[in-house]
Amino acid sequence: MRSIWGLFAVVAAATVYLYVLSAFLPPGPPRQHHDPAAEPGAHGEDSGAGEEELRLSFPSDLEELQDLAELLKFYKQQHTGYVLVLFCSAYLYKQSFAIPGSSFLNMLSGALFGPWYGLLIACTLTTVGSTNCYLLSRTFGKRHVIRFFPEKVAMLQRKVEGNRSSLFFFLLFLRFFPMTPNWFLNVTSPILNIPIPMFFFSVLIGLIPYNFVCVKTGAILSEITSLDDIFSWGTLLQLLLIACVALLPGAVIRHYSQSHLKLDGMQPNGQKKQLNELNHLKSR
């Protein structure tokens, strides 16, 4: 078993790389409109002001996401390759180290690269990042995952063994209907002896609906300039399409699971335990 300090070293190296990549950006193009928050009289120093604004961080809400998308779309005019490398690095950082917040990056992908290229990029990065997480867990973290989450690991182990004959479809079911968070499934998969090729393709296929919803939403948000745009027929039809595409694969997997998979006792994100506790309180 390799030392946990090896994992800390990997995280530290990746953090330094991402910081350098985001903090020392090449000069951006001159901005046509000045930021109201900037100091008066700075119109003659557009490039310097733009460089100062490009101190990037992960978005934590929709407002920050829209501001970041606008900034990076403007910066992408002259530095498309740099923005792509920066986005991919940030996405892989989050996925590889099981950091929540990939939905915002999926939406940012749609805003920056459009719905179809954005979906391709998001699906690729989700799969590669999750595989990195799998490999890091297998190399450094198996013992610690079992120590901190013994009951959850044991439950998943029982379900995996019970569905070993239909394991790939069981993994797809868990991605479509997350009985456990995706990051937890990533770090426990090596412990459950899930082959890495099967893990890779279950992530690639199983997260397409989720990625599509997020990417398409980001593309729509980047085009909306007023509340009237939200209630236009075009936007409503796009939202209806998103809902259909997201629900159809899940319905197929659910139909298959009812006759082929053993899912007794599983509820989304531990809801079974909560229901048992409520029933116990009612009976007292």
MIDOSE-1310 file (N, C-alpha, C; in nm, 2 decimals, decimal comma, always signed):
residues 284
mrsi	+0,08/-0,12/+0,00/+0,00/+0,00/+0,00/+0,09/+0,13/+0,00; +0,07/+0,21/-0,10/+0,15/+0,33/-0,11/+0,11/+0,43/-0,01; +0,20/+0,51/+0,03/+0,17/+0,61/+0,14/+0,07/+0,72/+0,09; -0,01/+0,76/+0,19/-0,11/+0,87/+0,16/-0,04/+1,00/+0,12
wglf	+0,09/+1,01/+0,16/+0,17/+1,13/+0,13/+0,19/+1,14/-0,02; +0,19/+1,02/-0,09/+0,21/+1,03/-0,23/+0,09/+1,10/-0,30; -0,03/+1,07/-0,24/-0,15/+1,14/-0,29/-0,15/+1,29/-0,27; -0,10/+1,33/-0,15/-0,08/+1,47/-0,12/+0,01/+1,53/-0,22
avva	+0,12/+1,46/-0,25/+0,22/+1,52/-0,35/+0,15/+1,54/-0,49; +0,07/+1,44/-0,53/+0,00/+1,46/-0,66/-0,09/+1,57/-0,66; -0,17/+1,59/-0,55/-0,27/+1,70/-0,54/-0,19/+1,83/-0,53; -0,08/+1,84/-0,46/+0,00/+1,96/-0,45/+0,05/+2,00/-0,59
aatv	+0,11/+1,90/-0,66/+0,17/+1,93/-0,79/+0,06/+1,98/-0,89; -0,06/+1,91/-0,89/-0,17/+1,95/-0,98/-0,22/+2,09/-0,94; -0,23/+2,12/-0,81/-0,27/+2,25/-0,77/-0,18/+2,36/-0,81; -0,05/+2,34/-0,80/+0,05/+2,44/-0,84/+0,04/+2,46/-0,99
ylyv	+0,03/+2,35/-1,07/+0,01/+2,36/-1,21/-0,11/+2,45/-1,25; -0,22/+2,42/-1,19/-0,35/+2,49/-1,22/-0,34/+2,63/-1,18; -0,27/+2,66/-1,07/-0,26/+2,80/-1,03/-0,17/+2,88/-1,13; -0,06/+2,82/-1,17/+0,03/+2,89/-1,26/-0,04/+2,91/-1,39
lsaf	-0,12/+2,81/-1,44/-0,19/+2,82/-1,56/-0,30/+2,93/-1,56; -0,36/+2,95/-1,45/-0,47/+3,05/-1,44/-0,42/+3,19/-1,40; -0,31/+3,20/-1,33/-0,26/+3,32/-1,28/-0,17/+3,40/-1,37; -0,10/+3,33/-1,45/+0,00/+3,39/-1,55/-0,05/+3,37/-1,69
lppg	-0,16/+3,44/-1,72/-0,22/+3,43/-1,85/-0,15/+3,52/-1,95; -0,14/+3,48/-2,08/-0,09/+3,57/-2,18/-0,18/+3,69/-2,20; -0,14/+3,81/-2,25/-0,22/+3,93/-2,26/-0,34/+3,90/-2,35; -0,46/+3,95/-2,30/-0,58/+3,93/-2,37/-0,61/+4,04/-2,47
pprq	-0,71/+4,02/-2,56/-0,74/+4,13/-2,66/-0,79/+4,25/-2,59; -0,78/+4,37/-2,65/-0,83/+4,49/-2,60/-0,98/+4,48/-2,59; -1,04/+4,53/-2,48/-1,18/+4,52/-2,46/-1,25/+4,64/-2,52; -1,37/+4,62/-2,59/-1,44/+4,73/-2,65/-1,53/+4,81/-2,56
hhdp	-1,56/+4,74/-2,44/-1,64/+4,81/-2,34/-1,57/+4,80/-2,21; -1,58/+4,91/-2,13/-1,50/+4,91/-2,01/-1,59/+4,86/-1,90; -1,53/+4,79/-1,80/-1,60/+4,73/-1,69/-1,63/+4,85/-1,60; -1,76/+4,86/-1,56/-1,80/+4,97/-1,47/-1,73/+4,97/-1,34
aaep	-1,68/+4,85/-1,29/-1,62/+4,84/-1,16/-1,47/+4,89/-1,17; -1,42/+4,91/-1,29/-1,28/+4,96/-1,30/-1,27/+5,10/-1,27; -1,15/+5,15/-1,24/-1,13/+5,29/-1,20/-1,15/+5,38/-1,32; -1,20/+5,50/-1,31/-1,21/+5,60/-1,42/-1,07/+5,63/-1,47
gahg	-1,07/+5,66/-1,60/-0,94/+5,70/-1,66/-0,85/+5,58/-1,70; -0,90/+5,46/-1,69/-0,82/+5,35/-1,73/-0,84/+5,30/-1,87; -0,91/+5,38/-1,95/-0,95/+5,34/-2,09/-0,83/+5,32/-2,17; -0,72/+5,39/-2,14/-0,60/+5,38/-2,22/-0,52/+5,26/-2,18
edsg	-0,56/+5,18/-2,08/-0,48/+5,07/-2,04/-0,57/+4,94/-2,04; -0,65/+4,93/-2,15/-0,74/+4,82/-2,16/-0,68/+4,68/-2,14; -0,56/+4,66/-2,21/-0,50/+4,53/-2,20/-0,45/+4,50/-2,06; -0,40/+4,60/-1,99/-0,36/+4,58/-1,85/-0,48/+4,55/-1,76
agee	-0,59/+4,63/-1,78/-0,71/+4,60/-1,70/-0,76/+4,47/-1,73; -0,76/+4,43/-1,86/-0,82/+4,30/-1,89/-0,74/+4,19/-1,83; -0,60/+4,21/-1,82/-0,52/+4,11/-1,76/-0,54/+4,09/-1,61; -0,57/+4,21/-1,55/-0,59/+4,21/-1,41/-0,72/+4,14/-1,38
elrl	-0,82/+4,15/-1,47/-0,95/+4,09/-1,45/-0,94/+3,94/-1,46; -0,85/+3,89/-1,54/-0,84/+3,75/-1,56/-0,77/+3,67/-1,45; -0,82/+3,69/-1,33/-0,78/+3,61/-1,21/-0,89/+3,52/-1,19; -0,88/+3,39/-1,23/-0,99/+3,30/-1,24/-1,01/+3,22/-1,12
sfps	-1,13/+3,17/-1,10/-1,17/+3,08/-0,99/-1,28/+3,00/-1,03; -1,31/+2,89/-0,96/-1,42/+2,80/-1,00/-1,55/+2,87/-0,96; -1,65/+2,87/-1,06/-1,78/+2,93/-1,03/-1,86/+2,85/-0,92; -1,92/+2,93/-0,83/-2,00/+2,86/-0,73/-2,15/+2,89/-0,74
dlee	-2,19/+2,98/-0,83/-2,33/+3,00/-0,86/-2,35/+3,05/-1,00; -2,47/+3,07/-1,04/-2,50/+3,10/-1,18/-2,45/+3,24/-1,22; -2,45/+3,33/-1,13/-2,40/+3,47/-1,16/-2,25/+3,46/-1,19; -2,18/+3,39/-1,10/-2,03/+3,38/-1,13/-2,01/+3,30/-1,26
lqdl	-2,09/+3,20/-1,28/-2,07/+3,13/-1,41/-2,09/+3,21/-1,53; -2,19/+3,30/-1,53/-2,22/+3,39/-1,64/-2,11/+3,49/-1,66; -2,05/+3,54/-1,55/-1,94/+3,64/-1,56/-1,82/+3,57/-1,62; -1,79/+3,45/-1,57/-1,67/+3,38/-1,61/-1,69/+3,34/-1,76
aell	-1,81/+3,29/-1,80/-1,83/+3,26/-1,94/-1,81/+3,37/-2,03; -1,86/+3,49/-1,99/-1,84/+3,61/-2,07/-1,70/+3,65/-2,09; -1,62/+3,64/-1,98/-1,48/+3,68/-1,98/-1,40/+3,58/-2,06; -1,43/+3,45/-2,05/-1,35/+3,35/-2,12/-1,38/+3,35/-2,27
kfyk	-1,51/+3,38/-2,30/-1,55/+3,39/-2,45/-1,48/+3,51/-2,51; -1,47/+3,62/-2,44/-1,39/+3,73/-2,49/-1,25/+3,70/-2,51; -1,19/+3,64/-2,41/-1,05/+3,60/-2,41/-1,02/+3,50/-2,52; -1,11/+3,41/-2,55/-1,10/+3,31/-2,65/-1,08/+3,36/-2,79
qqht	-1,11/+3,49/-2,81/-1,10/+3,54/-2,94/-0,96/+3,53/-3,00; -0,86/+3,55/-2,91/-0,72/+3,54/-2,95/-0,64/+3,43/-2,89; -0,70/+3,36/-2,79/-0,63/+3,25/-2,72/-0,72/+3,13/-2,71; -0,77/+3,08/-2,82/-0,86/+2,97/-2,81/-0,79/+2,84/-2,75
gyvl	-0,67/+2,81/-2,80/-0,60/+2,70/-2,74/-0,57/+2,71/-2,60; -0,54/+2,83/-2,55/-0,51/+2,85/-2,41/-0,63/+2,83/-2,32; -0,74/+2,88/-2,37/-0,87/+2,87/-2,30/-0,91/+2,72/-2,29; -0,89/+2,65/-2,40/-0,92/+2,51/-2,40/-0,84/+2,43/-2,30
vlfc	-0,71/+2,45/-2,30/-0,62/+2,39/-2,21/-0,65/+2,42/-2,07; -0,68/+2,55/-2,04/-0,72/+2,59/-1,91/-0,85/+2,52/-1,86; -0,95/+2,52/-1,95/-1,07/+2,46/-1,91/-1,06/+2,31/-1,89; -0,98/+2,24/-1,97/-0,96/+2,09/-1,96/-0,89/+2,07/-1,83
sayl	-0,79/+2,15/-1,80/-0,71/+2,13/-1,68/-0,79/+2,15/-1,55; -0,88/+2,25/-1,55/-0,96/+2,27/-1,44/-1,06/+2,16/-1,42; -1,12/+2,12/-1,53/-1,22/+2,01/-1,52/-1,16/+1,88/-1,47; -1,04/+1,84/-1,52/-0,98/+1,72/-1,48/-0,93/+1,73/-1,34
ykqs	-0,90/+1,85/-1,29/-0,86/+1,87/-1,15/-0,98/+1,83/-1,06; -1,09/+1,89/-1,09/-1,21/+1,86/-1,01/-1,25/+1,71/-1,01; -1,25/+1,65/-1,13/-1,30/+1,51/-1,15/-1,20/+1,42/-1,08; -1,07/+1,44/-1,11/-0,97/+1,35/-1,06/-0,96/+1,34/-0,91
faip	-0,99/+1,46/-0,84/-0,98/+1,46/-0,70/-1,11/+1,46/-0,63; -1,22/+1,42/-0,70/-1,35/+1,41/-0,65/-1,40/+1,54/-0,58; -1,38/+1,65/-0,65/-1,43/+1,78/-0,59/-1,57/+1,81/-0,65; -1,67/+1,84/-0,57/-1,80/+1,87/-0,63/-1,80/+1,99/-0,72
gssf	-1,90/+2,00/-0,80/-1,91/+2,12/-0,88/-1,90/+2,10/-1,03; -1,90/+1,98/-1,08/-1,88/+1,96/-1,22/-1,99/+2,01/-1,31; -2,11/+2,02/-1,25/-2,23/+2,07/-1,32/-2,20/+2,21/-1,37; -2,14/+2,30/-1,29/-2,11/+2,43/-1,34/-2,01/+2,43/-1,45
lnml	-1,91/+2,34/-1,45/-1,81/+2,33/-1,55/-1,88/+2,28/-1,68; -1,97/+2,19/-1,67/-2,05/+2,14/-1,78/-2,12/+2,25/-1,85; -2,19/+2,33/-1,77/-2,26/+2,45/-1,83/-2,16/+2,55/-1,89; -2,05/+2,57/-1,83/-1,94/+2,65/-1,89/-1,90/+2,60/-2,02
sgal	-1,89/+2,47/-2,03/-1,85/+2,40/-2,16/-1,95/+2,44/-2,27; -2,07/+2,43/-2,23/-2,18/+2,47/-2,33/-2,17/+2,61/-2,37; -2,14/+2,70/-2,27/-2,14/+2,84/-2,30/-2,02/+2,88/-2,39; -1,90/+2,81/-2,36/-1,78/+2,84/-2,43/-1,77/+2,78/-2,57
fgpw	-1,81/+2,65/-2,58/-1,78/+2,58/-2,70/-1,91/+2,53/-2,78; -2,02/+2,58/-2,73/-2,15/+2,54/-2,80/-2,20/+2,40/-2,75; -2,32/+2,37/-2,79/-2,39/+2,25/-2,73/-2,32/+2,12/-2,77; -2,28/+2,11/-2,90/-2,23/+1,98/-2,94/-2,08/+1,96/-2,92
ygll	-2,00/+2,06/-2,95/-1,86/+2,05/-2,91/-1,84/+2,05/-2,76; -1,93/+2,13/-2,69/-1,93/+2,13/-2,55/-1,96/+1,99/-2,49; -2,06/+1,93/-2,55/-2,10/+1,79/-2,50/-1,98/+1,69/-2,52; -1,92/+1,70/-2,63/-1,81/+1,61/-2,66/-1,70/+1,63/-2,56
iact	-1,66/+1,76/-2,54/-1,56/+1,79/-2,44/-1,59/+1,75/-2,30; -1,72/+1,77/-2,26/-1,76/+1,74/-2,12/-1,76/+1,59/-2,10; -1,81/+1,51/-2,20/-1,81/+1,37/-2,18/-1,67/+1,31/-2,18; -1,58/+1,36/-2,26/-1,45/+1,31/-2,26/-1,38/+1,34/-2,13
lttv	-1,39/+1,47/-2,08/-1,33/+1,51/-1,96/-1,39/+1,43/-1,84; -1,52/+1,42/-1,84/-1,58/+1,34/-1,73/-1,52/+1,20/-1,72; -1,51/+1,14/-1,83/-1,46/+1,00/-1,84/-1,32/+0,99/-1,80; -1,24/+1,08/-1,86/-1,09/+1,07/-1,82/-1,07/+1,11/-1,68
gstn	-1,14/+1,21/-1,63/-1,12/+1,25/-1,49/-1,17/+1,15/-1,39; -1,28/+1,08/-1,42/-1,33/+0,97/-1,33/-1,23/+0,86/-1,33; -1,17/+0,83/-1,45/-1,07/+0,72/-1,46/-0,95/+0,76/-1,38; -0,91/+0,88/-1,38/-0,80/+0,93/-1,30/-0,83/+0,91/-1,15
cyll	-0,95/+0,94/-1,11/-1,00/+0,92/-0,97/-0,99/+0,77/-0,94; -1,03/+0,69/-1,02/-1,03/+0,54/-1,01/-0,88/+0,50/-0,98; -0,79/+0,55/-1,06/-0,65/+0,51/-1,05/-0,59/+0,56/-0,93; -0,62/+0,68/-0,89/-0,57/+0,74/-0,77/-0,62/+0,66/-0,64
srtf	-0,75/+0,63/-0,65/-0,80/+0,55/-0,54/-0,73/+0,41/-0,53; -0,72/+0,35/-0,64/-0,65/+0,22/-0,64/-0,51/+0,22/-0,60; -0,44/+0,33/-0,63/-0,30/+0,35/-0,59/-0,28/+0,39/-0,45; -0,36/+0,48/-0,40/-0,33/+0,55/-0,27/-0,44/+0,53/-0,17
gkrh	-0,57/+0,51/-0,21/-0,67/+0,53/-0,11/-0,76/+0,42/-0,07; -0,74/+0,29/-0,12/-0,83/+0,19/-0,10/-0,85/+0,16/+0,05; -0,74/+0,16/+0,12/-0,75/+0,13/+0,27/-0,83/+0,24/+0,34; -0,81/+0,37/+0,30/-0,87/+0,48/+0,37/-1,02/+0,49/+0,33
virf	-1,05/+0,46/+0,21/-1,20/+0,46/+0,17/-1,27/+0,36/+0,26; -1,22/+0,24/+0,27/-1,28/+0,13/+0,35/-1,29/+0,18/+0,50; -1,19/+0,24/+0,55/-1,19/+0,28/+0,69/-1,29/+0,39/+0,72; -1,31/+0,49/+0,63/-1,40/+0,60/+0,65/-1,55/+0,57/+0,61
fpek	-1,57/+0,47/+0,52/-1,70/+0,44/+0,47/-1,73/+0,29/+0,47; -1,71/+0,22/+0,58/-1,72/+0,08/+0,58/-1,86/+0,03/+0,54; -1,97/+0,09/+0,59/-2,10/+0,04/+0,57/-2,14/+0,06/+0,42; -2,11/+0,18/+0,37/-2,14/+0,21/+0,23/-2,07/+0,12/+0,13
vaml	-1,94/+0,10/+0,16/-1,86/+0,01/+0,08/-1,91/-0,14/+0,08; -1,95/-0,18/+0,20/-2,00/-0,32/+0,22/-2,14/-0,33/+0,14; -2,22/-0,23/+0,15/-2,35/-0,23/+0,07/-2,33/-0,24/-0,08; -2,24/-0,16/-0,13/-2,21/-0,16/-0,27/-2,15/-0,29/-0,31
qrkv	-2,06/-0,35/-0,22/-2,00/-0,47/-0,26/-2,10/-0,59/-0,27; -2,20/-0,59/-0,18/-2,31/-0,69/-0,19/-2,39/-0,67/-0,32; -2,42/-0,55/-0,36/-2,49/-0,53/-0,48/-2,42/-0,56/-0,61; -2,29/-0,53/-0,61/-2,20/-0,56/-0,72/-2,19/-0,71/-0,74
egnr	-2,17/-0,78/-0,63/-2,16/-0,93/-0,64/-2,30/-0,99/-0,68; -2,41/-0,93/-0,63/-2,54/-0,99/-0,67/-2,57/-0,96/-0,82; -2,51/-0,86/-0,88/-2,54/-0,82/-1,02/-2,41/-0,85/-1,10; -2,33/-0,94/-1,06/-2,20/-0,96/-1,14/-2,23/-1,01/-1,28
sslf	-2,34/-1,08/-1,30/-2,37/-1,13/-1,44/-2,42/-1,02/-1,53; -2,47/-0,91/-1,47/-2,52/-0,79/-1,55/-2,45/-0,67/-1,50; -2,32/-0,68/-1,47/-2,25/-0,57/-1,40/-2,25/-0,44/-1,48; -2,23/-0,45/-1,61/-2,22/-0,32/-1,69/-2,35/-0,25/-1,68
ffll	-2,47/-0,32/-1,70/-2,60/-0,25/-1,69/-2,62/-0,20/-1,55; -2,57/-0,27/-1,45/-2,59/-0,22/-1,31/-2,51/-0,09/-1,29; -2,39/-0,08/-1,35/-2,31/+0,04/-1,34/-2,38/+0,15/-1,41; -2,44/+0,12/-1,53/-2,52/+0,22/-1,60/-2,64/+0,27/-1,52
flrf	-2,70/+0,18/-1,45/-2,82/+0,22/-1,37/-2,77/+0,31/-1,26; -2,66/+0,28/-1,20/-2,61/+0,37/-1,09/-2,57/+0,51/-1,14; -2,53/+0,52/-1,27/-2,50/+0,65/-1,32/-2,63/+0,73/-1,36; -2,73/+0,66/-1,42/-2,85/+0,72/-1,45/-2,93/+0,76/-1,33
fpmt	-2,94/+0,67/-1,23/-3,01/+0,69/-1,11/-2,92/+0,68/-0,99; -2,85/+0,78/-0,95/-2,74/+0,77/-0,85/-2,79/+0,73/-0,72; -2,78/+0,60/-0,68/-2,80/+0,56/-0,55/-2,69/+0,60/-0,45; -2,58/+0,64/-0,51/-2,47/+0,69/-0,44/-2,40/+0,80/-0,52
pnwf	-2,34/+0,90/-0,47/-2,28/+1,00/-0,55/-2,18/+0,95/-0,65; -2,17/+1,01/-0,76/-2,07/+0,97/-0,87/-1,93/+0,96/-0,82; -1,89/+1,06/-0,74/-1,75/+1,06/-0,69/-1,72/+0,94/-0,60; -1,83/+0,90/-0,52/-1,81/+0,79/-0,43/-1,80/+0,66/-0,51
lnvt	-1,87/+0,65/-0,62/-1,86/+0,53/-0,70/-1,73/+0,52/-0,77; -1,67/+0,64/-0,80/-1,54/+0,65/-0,87/-1,43/+0,59/-0,77; -1,44/+0,64/-0,65/-1,33/+0,60/-0,55/-1,35/+0,45/-0,50; -1,47/+0,40/-0,50/-1,49/+0,27/-0,45/-1,48/+0,16/-0,56
spil	-1,49/+0,20/-0,69/-1,48/+0,10/-0,79/-1,36/+0,00/-0,79; -1,24/+0,05/-0,76/-1,13/-0,04/-0,75/-1,14/-0,14/-0,63; -1,21/-0,10/-0,52/-1,23/-0,19/-0,41/-1,33/-0,29/-0,45; -1,43/-0,26/-0,54/-1,53/-0,35/-0,58/-1,49/-0,44/-0,69
nipi	-1,36/-0,43/-0,73/-1,30/-0,51/-0,84/-1,38/-0,50/-0,97; -1,41/-0,37/-1,00/-1,47/-0,34/-1,13/-1,36/-0,32/-1,23; -1,36/-0,40/-1,34/-1,25/-0,38/-1,44/-1,25/-0,24/-1,49; -1,13/-0,19/-1,52/-1,12/-0,05/-1,56/-1,18/-0,02/-1,70
pmff	-1,18/-0,12/-1,79/-1,25/-0,09/-1,92/-1,40/-0,08/-1,90; -1,46/-0,16/-1,82/-1,60/-0,16/-1,79/-1,63/-0,03/-1,72; -1,55/+0,01/-1,62/-1,57/+0,14/-1,55/-1,57/+0,26/-1,65; -1,47/+0,26/-1,74/-1,45/+0,37/-1,83/-1,57/+0,39/-1,92
fsvl	-1,62/+0,28/-1,98/-1,74/+0,29/-2,07/-1,87/+0,31/-2,00; -1,88/+0,27/-1,88/-2,00/+0,29/-1,80/-2,01/+0,44/-1,77; -1,90/+0,50/-1,74/-1,90/+0,65/-1,72/-1,93/+0,72/-1,84; -1,86/+0,69/-1,95/-1,88/+0,75/-2,08/-2,02/+0,75/-2,13
igli	-2,09/+0,64/-2,12/-2,22/+0,62/-2,17/-2,33/+0,67/-2,06; -2,30/+0,63/-1,94/-2,40/+0,66/-1,83/-2,42/+0,80/-1,80; -2,32/+0,89/-1,82/-2,33/+1,03/-1,78/-2,36/+1,12/-1,90; -2,39/+1,06/-2,02/-2,43/+1,14/-2,13/-2,55/+1,22/-2,11
pynf	-2,66/+1,17/-2,06/-2,78/+1,25/-2,03/-2,76/+1,37/-1,94; -2,69/+1,34/-1,83/-2,66/+1,44/-1,73/-2,57/+1,55/-1,79; -2,47/+1,51/-1,87/-2,38/+1,61/-1,93/-2,46/+1,69/-2,04; -2,54/+1,62/-2,11/-2,62/+1,69/-2,21/-2,71/+1,80/-2,15
vcvk	-2,78/+1,77/-2,04/-2,86/+1,86/-1,98/-2,78/+1,99/-1,93; -2,67/+1,96/-1,87/-2,59/+2,07/-1,82/-2,53/+2,16/-1,93; -2,47/+2,09/-2,03/-2,41/+2,16/-2,14/-2,51/+2,24/-2,22; -2,63/+2,18/-2,25/-2,73/+2,25/-2,33/-2,78/+2,37/-2,25
tgai	-2,80/+2,35/-2,11/-2,84/+2,46/-2,03/-2,74/+2,58/-2,03; -2,61/+2,54/-2,03/-2,51/+2,65/-2,03/-2,51/+2,72/-2,17; -2,54/+2,65/-2,28/-2,54/+2,71/-2,41/-2,66/+2,81/-2,41; -2,78/+2,76/-2,36/-2,90/+2,85/-2,36/-2,88/+2,97/-2,27
lsei	-2,82/+2,95/-2,15/-2,80/+3,07/-2,06/-2,70/+3,17/-2,12; -2,61/+3,13/-2,20/-2,51/+3,22/-2,26/-2,58/+3,31/-2,37; -2,70/+3,26/-2,42/-2,77/+3,34/-2,53/-2,88/+3,42/-2,47; -2,92/+3,40/-2,34/-3,03/+3,48/-2,28/-2,98/+3,61/-2,23
tsld	-3,05/+3,72/-2,28/-3,01/+3,85/-2,24/-3,12/+3,92/-2,15; -3,24/+3,86/-2,15/-3,36/+3,92/-2,08/-3,45/+3,80/-2,04; -3,55/+3,84/-1,95/-3,65/+3,74/-1,91/-3,74/+3,70/-2,03; -3,76/+3,79/-2,13/-3,84/+3,75/-2,24/-3,78/+3,64/-2,32
difs	-3,65/+3,63/-2,32/-3,58/+3,52/-2,40/-3,61/+3,39/-2,33; -3,63/+3,38/-2,20/-3,65/+3,26/-2,13/-3,78/+3,20/-2,18; -3,89/+3,28/-2,20/-4,02/+3,23/-2,23/-4,05/+3,24/-2,38; -3,95/+3,25/-2,46/-3,97/+3,24/-2,61/-4,00/+3,10/-2,65
wgtl	-4,06/+3,08/-2,76/-4,10/+2,94/-2,81/-3,97/+2,86/-2,84; -3,87/+2,93/-2,89/-3,74/+2,86/-2,92/-3,68/+2,80/-2,80; -3,67/+2,88/-2,69/-3,61/+2,84/-2,57/-3,70/+2,73/-2,50; -3,83/+2,74/-2,50/-3,91/+2,64/-2,44/-3,90/+2,51/-2,52
lqll	-3,89/+2,51/-2,65/-3,88/+2,39/-2,73/-3,74/+2,32/-2,70; -3,64/+2,40/-2,68/-3,51/+2,35/-2,65/-3,51/+2,28/-2,51; -3,58/+2,34/-2,41/-3,59/+2,28/-2,28/-3,67/+2,15/-2,28; -3,77/+2,15/-2,37/-3,85/+2,02/-2,38/-3,76/+1,91/-2,44
liac	-3,68/+1,95/-2,54/-3,59/+1,85/-2,60/-3,49/+1,80/-2,50; -3,44/+1,89/-2,42/-3,35/+1,85/-2,31/-3,41/+1,75/-2,22; -3,54/+1,77/-2,18/-3,61/+1,68/-2,09/-3,63/+1,54/-2,15; -3,67/+1,54/-2,28/-3,69/+1,41/-2,35/-3,56/+1,33/-2,36
vall	-3,45/+1,40/-2,40/-3,33/+1,33/-2,42/-3,28/+1,28/-2,28; -3,30/+1,35/-2,18/-3,25/+1,31/-2,05/-3,33/+1,19/-1,99; -3,46/+1,19/-2,02/-3,55/+1,09/-1,96/-3,55/+0,96/-2,03; -3,54/+0,96/-2,17/-3,55/+0,84/-2,25/-3,45/+0,73/-2,21
pgav	-3,32/+0,76/-2,21/-3,23/+0,65/-2,17/-3,25/+0,60/-2,03; -3,29/+0,69/-1,94/-3,32/+0,65/-1,80/-3,43/+0,55/-1,80; -3,54/+0,58/-1,88/-3,65/+0,49/-1,88/-3,62/+0,35/-1,93; -3,53/+0,35/-2,03/-3,49/+0,22/-2,09/-3,41/+0,14/-1,98
irhy	-3,32/+0,21/-1,92/-3,24/+0,14/-1,81/-3,33/+0,09/-1,70; -3,42/+0,18/-1,66/-3,51/+0,14/-1,55/-3,59/+0,02/-1,58; -3,64/+0,01/-1,71/-3,72/-0,10/-1,75/-3,64/-0,23/-1,75; -3,51/-0,22/-1,80/-3,43/-0,33/-1,80/-3,40/-0,38/-1,65
sqsh	-3,37/-0,28/-1,56/-3,33/-0,31/-1,43/-3,44/-0,39/-1,35; -3,57/-0,36/-1,38/-3,68/-0,42/-1,31/-3,68/-0,58/-1,32; -3,63/-0,63/-1,44/-3,63/-0,77/-1,46/-3,50/-0,84/-1,45; -3,39/-0,76/-1,45/-3,26/-0,82/-1,46/-3,16/-0,79/-1,34
lkld	-3,19/-0,67/-1,28/-3,10/-0,63/-1,17/-3,16/-0,65/-1,03; -3,07/-0,68/-0,94/-3,11/-0,70/-0,80/-3,08/-0,57/-0,72; -3,19/-0,49/-0,69/-3,17/-0,36/-0,63/-3,25/-0,35/-0,50; -3,28/-0,46/-0,44/-3,36/-0,46/-0,32/-3,28/-0,38/-0,21
gmqp	-3,36/-0,28/-0,15/-3,30/-0,21/-0,04/-3,22/-0,09/-0,08; -3,21/-0,06/-0,21/-3,14/+0,06/-0,25/-3,23/+0,17/-0,28; -3,20/+0,29/-0,23/-3,28/+0,41/-0,26/-3,18/+0,52/-0,29; -3,22/+0,62/-0,37/-3,12/+0,72/-0,41/-3,06/+0,79/-0,29
ngqk	-2,93/+0,79/-0,29/-2,85/+0,86/-0,19/-2,89/+0,83/-0,05; -2,91/+0,71/-0,02/-2,93/+0,67/+0,12/-3,07/+0,70/+0,18; -3,17/+0,71/+0,09/-3,30/+0,74/+0,14/-3,37/+0,63/+0,21; -3,32/+0,50/+0,18/-3,38/+0,39/+0,25/-3,36/+0,40/+0,40
kqln	-3,23/+0,44/+0,44/-3,20/+0,45/+0,58/-3,29/+0,55/+0,65; -3,31/+0,67/+0,58/-3,39/+0,77/+0,63/-3,53/+0,73/+0,65; -3,59/+0,65/+0,55/-3,72/+0,60/+0,56/-3,74/+0,51/+0,68; -3,64/+0,42/+0,70/-3,65/+0,33/+0,81/-3,65/+0,40/+0,95
elnh	-3,57/+0,51/+0,95/-3,56/+0,59/+1,08/-3,70/+0,66/+1,10; -3,76/+0,71/+0,99/-3,89/+0,77/+1,01/-4,00/+0,67/+1,05; -4,00/+0,55/+0,99/-4,09/+0,45/+1,03/-4,08/+0,41/+1,18; -3,95/+0,40/+1,22/-3,92/+0,36/+1,36/-3,98/+0,47/+1,45
lksr	-3,96/+0,60/+1,42/-4,01/+0,70/+1,50/-4,17/+0,70/+1,51; -4,23/+0,67/+1,39/-4,38/+0,67/+1,39/-4,43/+0,56/+1,48; -4,36/+0,45/+1,49/-4,41/+0,33/+1,56/-4,39/+0,34/+1,71; -4,32/+0,44/+1,75/-4,29/+0,46/+1,90/-4,41/+0,53/+1,96
